[in-house]
Amino acid sequence: WRMLQPDGGVRWLSTLVRVLDRRGDDHIEIVGYSLNMTAEHEAKARALGAAKLASLGEMAAGLAHELKQPLQSVSLAAEIGLLAATRQDHADIMRRFATIVGQAQRASYLIERLRRFSIGAGHRTATEDVCLATVVEGTLLLTGSALSKAGVTVKVALGNPAPLIRGEAVALEQV
């Protein structure tokens, strides 16, 4: 349990209590002790943070590959769009702009997923009904490339419709 300190800090304590005697007048006699577990709690938090950074590092390589694809598509579509503009081919220009917008949105989505993952549990949001398929899709978006390079094939069978679960989407993705 945690105890708020006068300076605004927090101490984490563990308490063990044993009943020695039960009296007939609704009173009990107990003995026990409390241990200050703050150092252990902080060490655990640091270890979890280090593990999170390690997983983010592993994801970075896969994410770089995932982001490179839409950026290359944007660049190619823009170059072809410029050529189409010189030919005044408006339909082709519109297709190229649609590709640019779509790929830019894909890159933005990837970056937002990574940002939300990196913020993680420190910024809690209210629990809500979350579609498990969305959680799995978000997780595979961040880890799929690394898994593929490692020779791992992921098969997802969630049923139709996929189940709803109560929780926080980002925290579930981290799990």
C-alpha positions as a printed Julia matrix, in Angstrom:
175×3 Matrix{Float64}:
   0.0     0.0     0.0
   1.13    3.57   -0.42
   1.3     6.37    2.1
   1.3     9.99    1.02
   4.05   11.99    2.7
   3.71   15.62    3.92
   6.1    16.76    1.16
   3.84   15.23   -1.5
   6.03   12.17   -2.0
   4.87    8.59   -1.63
   6.16    5.71    0.45
   5.26    2.15   -0.41
   4.68   -0.1     2.59
   3.94   -3.75    3.14
   2.08   -4.71    6.3
   1.7    -8.16    7.86
  -0.77   -8.63   10.72
  -1.71  -11.72   12.76
  -4.65  -12.1    15.12
  -3.5   -13.12   18.61
  -6.8   -13.22   20.46
 -10.48  -12.7    19.73
 -12.51  -11.29   22.59
 -16.22  -11.73   22.97
 -16.8    -7.95   23.02
 -16.05   -7.53   19.27
 -12.43   -6.67   20.0
  -9.39   -8.51   18.71
  -5.78   -8.41   19.74
  -3.33   -8.27   16.85
   0.38   -8.05   16.32
   2.13   -7.03   13.14
   4.7    -4.96   11.37
   5.1    -2.7     8.36
   8.07   -2.61    6.03
   9.1     0.34    3.9
   9.13   -1.13    0.38
   9.75    2.17   -1.44
  13.22    1.22   -2.74
  11.96   -2.14   -4.03
   8.93   -0.51   -5.64
  11.1     2.11   -7.36
  13.55   -0.57   -8.54
  10.67   -2.54  -10.03
   9.38    0.61  -11.77
  12.87    1.27  -13.2
  13.12   -2.34  -14.42
   9.73   -2.07  -16.1
  10.8     1.21  -17.71
  14.01   -0.39  -18.97
  12.07   -3.33  -20.4
   9.69   -0.92  -22.11
  12.62    1.0   -23.64
  14.14   -2.27  -24.84
  10.89   -3.27  -26.53
  10.6     0.19  -28.09
  14.14   -0.21  -29.42
  13.27   -3.55  -30.98
  10.17   -2.03  -32.53
  12.12    0.89  -33.95
  13.76   -1.21  -36.66
  10.45   -2.68  -37.78
   8.76    0.68  -37.57
  11.47    2.31  -39.66
  10.7    -0.21  -42.38
   6.95    0.34  -42.01
   7.35    4.13  -42.25
   9.78    3.94  -45.15
   7.16    2.31  -47.38
   4.52    5.07  -47.17
   7.18    7.76  -47.48
   8.56    6.14  -50.63
   5.02    5.88  -52.0
   4.42    9.56  -51.26
   7.66   10.53  -52.98
   6.95    8.39  -56.05
   3.33    9.58  -56.29
   4.46   13.2   -56.07
   7.07   12.72  -58.8
   4.57   11.01  -61.12
   2.0    13.68  -60.22
   4.45   16.36  -61.38
   4.9    14.53  -64.69
   1.12   14.23  -65.03
   0.8    17.96  -64.34
   3.11   18.74  -67.26
   0.84   16.56  -69.43
  -2.23   18.16  -67.82
  -3.64   14.7   -67.02
  -6.01   15.78  -64.24
  -7.36   12.28  -63.49
  -3.83   10.95  -62.94
  -2.95   13.98  -60.8
  -6.01   13.33  -58.61
  -5.07    9.63  -58.22
  -1.53   10.63  -57.2
  -2.81   13.13  -54.65
  -5.15   10.48  -53.22
  -2.16    8.12  -52.89
  -0.12   10.83  -51.18
  -2.92   11.6   -48.71
  -3.53    7.9   -47.96
   0.13    7.1   -47.4
   0.66   10.21  -45.28
  -2.3     9.14  -43.12
  -0.8     5.65  -42.81
   2.54    7.09  -41.65
   0.77    9.41  -39.23
  -1.23    6.47  -37.83
   1.97    4.46  -37.27
   3.61    7.38  -35.48
   0.53    7.95  -33.3
   0.45    4.26  -32.31
   4.1     4.42  -31.31
   3.55    7.66  -29.38
   0.61    6.19  -27.47
   2.61    3.03  -26.74
   5.56    5.03  -25.42
   3.31    7.09  -23.11
   1.7     3.91  -21.87
   0.58    3.18  -18.36
   1.86    6.4   -16.82
  -1.02    8.33  -18.35
  -4.07    6.26  -17.52
  -7.29    6.72  -19.38
 -10.67    5.39  -18.33
 -11.38    1.79  -19.16
 -13.78    1.2   -21.99
 -15.09   -1.56  -24.2
 -12.32   -2.29  -26.69
 -12.55   -4.54  -29.74
  -9.88   -7.21  -29.33
  -9.3    -7.21  -33.09
  -8.32   -3.53  -32.93
  -5.85   -4.24  -30.12
  -4.28   -7.12  -32.03
  -4.14   -5.05  -35.24
  -2.41   -2.18  -33.42
   0.1    -4.53  -31.83
   0.92   -6.24  -35.12
   1.26   -2.86  -36.8
   4.11   -2.05  -34.41
   5.69   -5.5   -34.17
   4.75   -7.27  -37.4
   7.87   -6.39  -39.35
  10.21   -7.52  -36.56
   8.26  -10.75  -36.14
   8.39  -11.4   -39.87
  12.16  -10.85  -39.98
  12.52  -13.32  -37.09
  10.6   -15.92  -39.11
   7.51  -15.74  -36.91
   4.14  -16.16  -38.6
   1.15  -14.79  -36.71
  -2.28  -16.28  -37.29
  -5.18  -14.44  -35.69
  -8.51  -16.2   -35.11
 -10.74  -14.06  -32.93
 -14.11  -15.06  -34.32
 -16.67  -12.94  -36.06
 -17.45  -10.57  -34.53
 -14.27  -10.24  -32.52
 -14.88  -10.07  -28.76
 -15.13   -6.81  -26.85
 -13.03   -6.57  -23.71
 -13.01   -3.99  -20.93
  -9.72   -2.13  -20.55
  -7.37    0.44  -22.01
  -6.43   -0.14  -25.64
  -2.82    1.03  -25.33
  -2.19   -0.92  -22.14
  -3.61   -4.03  -23.8
  -1.35   -3.48  -26.82
   1.64   -3.27  -24.48
   0.71   -6.62  -22.94
